[in-house]
Every structure is written in structure tokens, then in C-alpha cells.
Amino acid sequence: MAGTPRVLRAMNDRAALDLLLEHGPLSRTRLGKLTGLSKPTASQLLARLEAAGLVIATGTGTDGSGTGASGSGAGRPGPNAQLYAVDPTAAYAAGVDVTPERVLAAVADLTGRTVGEHAVPTPGRRPAEPVVRQVTTALDGAVKAAGLVRSDVRRAVIGTPGAFDPNTGRLRYASHLPGWHSPALLDELAAALPMPVEYENDVNLAALAEQRLGAARGHDDFVLLWNEGGLGAAVVLGGRLHRGFTGGAGEVGFLPVPGVPLVRQVTKANSGGFQELAGSQIIPRLARELGISPVPEGPYAEVAAALVAQAAAAVDSGPHRRLLATYATGLATGIASLVAVLDPELVVLSGTALTAGGEPLRALVEAELAELAASRPRLVLGDVREHPVLRGALESALAATRDEVFNTLTLR
């Protein structure tokens, strides 16, 4: 078939680049073994990628061939060999994590290393400045911290609570995010930012981070339950995020559950359902009812995480044990509904109000779920603890950027 050698070269180039991203610097010999290519072919491939500006020589090291310099196969380390790595400066991508309290932006190089970060506080129920300015200020701050300019960033992904309805372009399920509900907002952001921008639900991005880097690696069917500023879930089926018709898949805070009153028009009331049974806001109230003192002041997500961590560390105490057990029962009640419908292989607990409970909370939820659900998914704590939404946004932006850069340069 005409053009087949070119396509095969492109496939080999992409495979090599992915291996360099996964393993770090590699020699010609080691790369040849991992790709199944001969050493001469691997040498030609690396020369091609180096000329394209995608790969750089990084120094020397053991080539991993397992033979001596003579190639006798004696099992000794090979001679020092030139090592190659993906050029981190070949492209940059950005991620933005939006909450009611702040807009946090970061820039990563092509290898995924964060090179700049900047946060813009946004306290209060009304935005102190227009949303577009908040985003551009945060992004410009991260770009400056990285020693770059805006035009160096090829793509950005912005994560928010709720989801932008693909049919109307308006943000739904996030009435607590002031300033983000204008029907013209996406057009205004597109006009203000010089790179392609994608928008994704924050919990979906946390799930993406766990799928790429954390507890869900190697799993194609899993649910991530998130509890921080709000209670939500992300659903991954067949290795892909399931967003739903309006982007609202996973808005489990509204899920009707036993144990709390049935609330009508929950999106207008922003209350009711699973959120009222196991959301962060119930933890301080429960602590006071159980006589736990003092209950710290501050944003309820931070207070909830502190109280859950305290309860997990003092689980032998009667009030703390009851707090953790009551919380676990509430969580398992909602998870049981998700498990009954989706039958996932894995359930990941993420967000500070869940991960703060550690193994004691996880074990209690698992025990409760075993009595409430017919299937038995594995229940684990999330591994990505530092800014998981931002990390997921960067991973999403990097995936698209790598496809764009690698395909453009290897197929020319």
C-alpha cells in the first residue's frame, strides 16, 4: 500500500515517544528492546525525532543491554551509552481549577512537569472582578512563573463544578459558583485566550488524574466519589468518561436517598438528597451533636476534613467512633445506589473529606457497602492528593497537546 512505510515510521515514532514519557531517558539499545526495533532502526528513529525537535540527548548512562563492551553476553552492565529523552520545552499546556474561593492555574511542560502555578483568590458570593479577568490573571501568573509568554501555551483545560450544557453553553449544577452563568461566558473566554480551551467537570478531572496517575490505573470501569466543597461522582465506563446528555452524569449530590427529606426542585434549592446525608457540611453539625469539642471554624470543607482526620486518629473514642461510623453509613447508602446501577470494578474515594479519613473510614464504608450492595467493587482511597482537579486538567490538556505535536511532526 502506498505510504505504508511512512505510516509505520509514524507509528514507531509515537510508540518511542510514549515510552520515553513513561520511562524517562533511554539509550538506543533499551529503546530498541522496548519497541522491538533493531538497534540501527532505533538509531534512525531517534535521529529523526531529534531533528524534529521532540527528543534531546541528556547525557550518558548504562545502556541496559546486559552485555559487556564486546557483546559477549557475560551479564555485565553495558558501556556508558548516550541517553535520550522527550524535550520538555517542545510544547506547554495549562490547566485551571475553579472553585468559589479561588481560581488556580498551572502550566506543565511536555513531559508533564509543572513549571508554573498561580492562584487568584475569589472570596465572597459575588465575583470581585469579571470571571474572564479572574481566569486570565491566574493563567498569566502561571505563565509568568514558568518564564513563558501566553503564546507558548498550546492548549488549556478549565475545570469547574457542574458542567457546561453542550446544547446551550451555560453552566449547570453549580449555582454556588458566582459569575459563571452568563450565556456569553464561553465566547468571552475564547476571545480573551489565545489558545484552544476545553471545559470539564471538576470531579471528572479528578477521576482522569486517578486513571492516568493514581489508584484507577489499569481500570476501565470505575466510579470516583468526591467529597470536598460538594459531593459528586465521576463515572468511567469502558475506559472513557461518561458525561451524560447535558453533562450532568455524576451529580450525585442530588441523588434521593433514605435518611433525609425528599426535596423538590433540588437544583433551585441546591439542597436535598445524598448531599444532605453525607456531604461535607453535615460533619461539623454531627460533631456538635455528638459532643465533640472544639469544632474548628472556617470553610466547611476544611472543617470537615479536619474533623474526619481527628475521628480516624481517635477511633477508640466513643463520640469519634460514632461520627466516623455515621458518616460511613451515609456514604455507603449513596454508593450502594451507584453500584446497583453501574456495577463498577472499582470505587475510588477522593476529596479531602474522604481521604482525610484514611483506612479507618475506607474500611467502615466497605463493611457497610457489603451489606447494602449486591455486587462487591473494590473500594480504595485516591492516590492523587495534591490538587487532583488541577492535575487532571493538566493531564487532559497534555494528552491533546502531545497528540497535536507528535502527529504534526512525525507525519510531515
Buried (B, 14 or more C-beta within 10 A) or exposed (E): EEEEEEEEBBEBBBBBBBBBBEEEBBBBBBBBBBBEBEBEBBBBBBEBBBEBEBBBEBEEBBBBBBBBEEEEEEEEBBBEBBBBBBBBBBBBBBBBBBBBBBBBBBBBBBBBEBBBBBBBEBEEEEBEEBBBBBBBBBBBBBBBBBEBEBEBBBBBBBBBBBBBBEEEBBBBBBBBBBBBBBEEBBEBBEEBBEBBBBBBBBBBBBBBBBBBBBBBEEBBBBBBBBBBBBBBBBBBBEEEBBBEEBBBBBBBBBBBBEEBEEBEEBBEEBBBBBBBBBBBBBBBEBBEEBEBEEBEEEBBBBBBBBBBBBBBBBBEBEBBBBBBBBBBBBBBBBBBBBBEEBEBBBBBBBBBBBBBBBEBBBBBBBBBBEEBBEEEBEBBBBBBBEBBBBBBBBBBBBBBBBEBBBEEBBEE
